[in-house]
Amino acid sequence: MVDEQTHGDDHHSETSSAPVTRRVRLQLAYDGAAFFGAQVQSAQRTVASELTTALDRITGQSVAITFAGRTDRGVHADGQVAHGDVLSPLSDERLQRSLNAILPPDLVIWRLATVHETFHARYDARWREYRYQVWNAPFRHPALARQTWHRTRPLNLTALEAATAALVGEHDFAAFAGQGLGVPGRTQTRSTVRQVYEARWLERSPTLPGPSGQLLEFWVRANGFLPQMVRTIVAAAIEVGTGRQVPEWFESILRGRDRSAAPAPAPPQGLSLWRVGYELRDQPSAVSTILADSDTNGTAGGHAEH
C-alpha cells in the first residue's frame, strides 16, 4: 500500500550535496522472544535499542524511535509501525537495505519510506490489529512453541466465537486491563473505554506428520488497546472454549469492569501486533502482501489475509 504522505526518493538520493533531516516511516516485524518489549528500557535489549544502534551506525546520529503500539516482553510483531527523523544522503531503499544488513536476525524492516514531517506513528493510527495463536493438541509442537500457547484440553471453536462476539462495539474494557486499570476502588487516570471493530476466531490447522491438533487464531481490531487486554481476553475465552464456563460468563466479566473477575493473562508468545491502519481502507500486513505477491506470481501457494 502506498501511503498518501510518502514522498519519492528523488529528493533524497545519494547524490544530494546537502542532505536534510527527514522523517521516515518504518514497517517492522520481529520475533519478540528475546526482546524486553518494544520501548527503550535501561540496560535491556529492546526493539528500540536495536533500531537506534543500527541507525547510529548508518547515520552517525542518535535517532529517537516512536512506535504505533507498545508490545510487552515476548510479544511479536508482523506489522509494527514506527517513525524517526534521520539525516542521511541515502535513498529510502538504500537506507532500508543498509539497516537490514546489520540488524539482528529476529528484527527486520519490511518497508521504509520518507513521509511528511508531521506524520506520527502512534497518534495518526486509526486502528490496530492483534492476532493470538493457540496450539490445541495433546502434545506440544517444538516448531510452534515460540508463537503459540499450547492448550491440551479440546477447545470448541463455536464456543470461542460466542464468547468474544460480545467484544464488538464500544465498551469499558477495565476487566481485561493490566497495570491496575481495572482494580475496583482505585483512582483511574486514563480511560478504559475502547471500540472494537472486529473480533473472531479461525482455525489454521497445519499439516504435520506428528499427532493431530488444531491451530486456532484470534483476530481483534480496535481503535486502541489497554495493557494486557488481548491476552486477558484470550485467557477468558479459553475458559469458555473448554466448556468450563459459558459465553454469558465472559460477557458478565466485560460488563462488570472488575479485573479480579477475569483470569490471568495468556502468555505473551502467542500474541503478535499484526497491522496498523492509517486510512479508511484496510492496510495489508507485510506478510500478507508477500504471500499475495507469491501467489500471483505462481511461486508459492500462500493465502493472503486482508
C-alpha positions in Angstrom: 0.0 0.0 0.0 1.3 3.4 -0.9 0.9 6.0 1.9 -0.5 9.2 0.8 2.1 11.1 2.7 5.0 9.2 1.2 7.5 11.2 -0.9 9.6 9.9 -3.7 13.3 9.0 -3.3 14.4 11.6 -5.9 14.7 14.3 -3.3 16.9 12.2 -1.1 19.2 10.3 -3.4 22.8 9.6 -2.7 23.9 12.4 -4.9 22.3 15.1 -2.8 25.0 17.5 -1.8 23.3 18.7 1.3 21.2 16.1 3.0 18.4 17.4 5.2 16.7 15.8 8.2 13.6 13.8 7.0 11.0 11.7 8.8 10.9 8.1 7.8 8.2 5.6 8.5 9.2 2.0 9.2 7.1 -1.1 9.0 8.7 -3.8 11.2 8.5 -7.4 12.0 10.2 -9.1 14.9 10.3 -12.3 17.0 9.7 -10.9 20.5 11.1 -13.9 22.4 14.5 -12.3 23.1 13.3 -8.7 23.4 12.2 -7.0 26.6 9.4 -5.3 24.7 9.5 -2.6 22.0 10.2 0.6 24.0 13.6 1.6 25.4 14.4 0.1 28.8 17.5 0.8 30.7 20.2 -1.9 30.2 17.7 -4.2 28.4 17.6 -5.4 24.8 14.5 -4.0 23.2 13.3 -3.4 19.6 14.0 0.3 20.0 17.6 -0.2 21.3 18.4 -2.4 18.3 16.9 0.1 15.8 18.7 3.1 17.4 22.0 1.2 17.4 21.7 0.4 13.7 20.6 3.9 12.8 23.5 5.4 14.7 25.9 3.1 12.8 24.5 4.1 9.4 23.8 7.8 10.0 26.2 8.7 12.8 23.3 10.1 14.8 21.1 9.1 17.7 17.6 8.7 16.4 14.5 8.6 18.7 12.0 5.9 17.6 8.3 6.2 18.1 6.1 3.1 17.8 2.4 2.8 16.8 1.9 0.3 19.6 3.7 -0.9 22.6 4.5 -4.6 22.8 5.4 -6.3 26.0 8.3 -8.7 26.6 7.9 -11.8 24.4 5.2 -10.4 22.2 5.9 -10.5 18.4 5.0 -8.1 15.6 4.3 -8.7 11.9 3.2 -5.2 11.1 4.5 -2.8 13.7 4.9 0.8 12.5 7.4 3.3 13.8 8.8 6.7 12.8 12.1 8.6 13.3 13.9 11.6 12.0 17.1 10.9 10.1 19.8 12.9 8.4 21.3 10.8 5.7 22.1 11.1 1.9 20.9 7.6 1.3 17.7 7.0 -0.5 14.9 5.2 1.3 15.7 1.9 -0.5 19.4 2.1 0.3 18.8 3.1 3.9 16.4 0.2 4.3 18.9 -2.3 2.8 21.8 -0.9 4.9 19.8 -1.1 8.1 18.6 -4.7 7.4 22.2 -5.7 6.7 23.2 -5.0 10.3 20.0 -5.7 12.2 19.9 -9.0 14.1 18.0 -12.0 12.6 15.0 -11.5 14.9 14.2 -8.0 13.6 13.6 -6.7 10.0 12.4 -3.6 8.3 9.7 -4.6 5.8 9.3 -1.1 4.4 10.9 2.3 4.8 9.5 5.5 3.3 10.0 9.2 3.7 6.8 10.8 5.0 5.5 14.2 5.8 7.3 15.8 8.8 4.0 15.8 10.8 3.4 12.0 10.4 3.1 10.3 13.8 3.2 6.5 14.0 1.1 6.4 17.2 -1.3 9.4 17.1 -2.1 9.1 13.3 -3.1 5.4 13.6 -6.9 4.8 13.2 -6.8 1.2 14.4 -4.5 -1.6 15.4 -5.0 -5.4 14.9 -3.6 -8.1 17.1 -3.6 -11.8 16.5 -3.2 -14.6 19.1 -2.4 -18.2 18.2 -3.3 -21.2 20.3 -2.0 -24.7 19.6 -4.7 -27.1 20.7 -3.3 -30.7 20.8 -2.4 -33.4 23.2 1.3 -32.7 22.8 3.3 -29.6 22.3 4.9 -28.9 18.9 8.5 -27.5 19.1 8.2 -25.7 15.8 5.2 -23.8 17.1 6.3 -23.2 20.7 7.7 -19.7 20.2 4.5 -18.4 18.5 1.6 -20.2 20.2 0.0 -21.0 23.6 -0.2 -24.8 24.0 -3.6 -26.0 25.4 -4.2 -29.7 25.7 -7.9 -29.7 26.7 -10.1 -29.7 23.5 -11.4 -26.3 22.5 -14.7 -25.7 20.8 -14.4 -23.1 18.1 -18.1 -22.2 18.2 -18.0 -21.6 21.9 -14.9 -19.3 21.5 -16.7 -17.3 18.9 -19.8 -17.0 21.0 -17.8 -15.6 23.9 -15.8 -13.0 22.0 -18.8 -11.8 20.0 -19.7 -9.6 22.9 -16.5 -7.6 22.4 -17.6 -5.8 19.2 -18.6 -2.2 19.7 -17.7 0.4 22.3 -17.2 -0.9 25.8 -15.3 -0.3 29.0 -12.6 -3.0 29.0 -11.4 -2.4 32.6 -12.0 -6.0 33.5 -9.4 -7.1 30.8 -6.8 -4.4 31.6 -3.5 -4.8 33.4 -1.3 -2.4 35.4 -4.1 -1.8 37.9 -6.5 -0.2 35.5 -9.4 -2.5 36.4 -8.9 -2.6 40.1 -12.2 -1.5 41.9 -11.8 1.5 44.1 -8.5 2.6 42.6 -8.5 6.1 41.1 -8.1 5.8 37.4 -6.0 8.3 35.5 -6.9 7.1 32.0 -10.0 5.9 30.1 -10.5 2.2 29.7 -13.2 2.6 27.0 -12.2 1.3 23.6 -14.1 0.5 20.4 -13.6 -3.0 18.9 -14.3 -3.2 15.2 -13.7 -6.9 14.7 -13.2 -10.0 16.9 -13.2 -13.5 15.5 -11.6 -16.9 15.8 -10.3 -19.0 12.9 -8.8 -22.5 12.5 -5.4 -22.5 10.9 -4.6 -26.2 11.3 -1.2 -27.0 9.6 -0.5 -30.4 8.0 2.0 -32.0 10.3 3.5 -35.5 10.4 3.0 -35.8 14.2 -0.1 -36.1 16.3 -3.2 -34.2 15.1 -4.1 -30.8 16.5 -5.7 -27.5 15.6 -4.0 -24.2 15.4 -6.6 -21.5 16.5 -6.1 -17.8 15.8 -7.9 -15.0 17.4 -8.1 -11.7 15.4 -9.1 -8.5 17.1 -9.1 -5.0 15.6 -9.8 -1.8 17.6 -9.1 1.9 17.9 -6.8 1.2 20.8 -5.8 -1.4 23.4 -5.1 -1.5 27.1 -2.1 -3.2 28.7 -2.5 -7.0 28.6 -6.0 -6.6 27.1 -5.8 -9.1 24.3 -4.0 -11.7 26.4 -6.6 -11.5 29.1 -9.5 -11.7 26.6 -7.9 -14.8 25.2 -7.5 -16.4 28.6 -11.1 -15.8 29.4 -12.3 -17.1 26.0 -10.3 -20.3 26.6 -12.3 -20.9 29.7 -15.5 -20.9 27.6 -13.8 -22.9 24.8 -13.0 -25.7 27.1 -16.6 -25.8 28.5 -15.6 -24.8 32.0 -17.5 -21.5 31.5 -20.4 -20.3 29.3 -20.4 -17.3 27.0 -22.7 -15.4 29.4 -19.9 -15.7 32.0 -17.5 -14.0 29.6 -20.0 -11.2 28.9 -20.6 -10.7 32.6 -16.9 -10.1 33.1 -16.9 -7.4 30.4 -20.0 -5.7 31.9 -18.7 -5.9 35.4 -15.5 -4.0 34.7 -13.7 -5.7 37.6 -10.2 -7.1 36.8 -10.4 -9.6 39.7 -13.2 -11.4 37.9 -11.1 -12.3 34.8 -8.3 -14.9 34.7 -4.6 -14.1 34.5 -3.4 -13.1 31.0 -2.5 -15.7 28.4 1.3 -16.0 27.9 3.0 -13.4 25.6 4.4 -15.7 22.9 1.1 -16.3 21.2 0.5 -12.6 20.5 1.5 -10.5 17.5 0.8 -7.0 16.5 -0.4 -7.8 13.0 -1.0 -4.5 11.4 -1.8 -0.8 11.9 -4.3 1.2 9.9 -3.8 4.8 8.8 -6.5 5.0 6.2 -10.2 4.2 5.9 -9.4 1.1 3.8 -7.5 -1.8 5.3 -3.7 -1.8 5.2 -2.4 -5.3 4.5 0.4 -6.6 6.7 3.8 -7.1 5.1 3.4 -10.8 5.5 0.0 -10.8 3.7 1.5 -8.7 0.8 4.4 -11.1 0.3 2.1 -14.1 0.3 -0.2 -12.4 -2.1 2.6 -11.5 -4.5 3.9 -15.0 -4.3 0.5 -16.5 -5.1 0.1 -14.1 -8.1 3.4 -15.0 -9.5 2.8 -18.7 -9.0 5.9 -19.1 -6.9 4.1 -20.2 -3.7 0.7 -21.4 -2.5 0.3 -18.7 0.1 -3.0 -17.4 1.4 -3.3 -13.7 1.9 -5.5 -12.2 4.6 -6.9 -8.7 4.1 
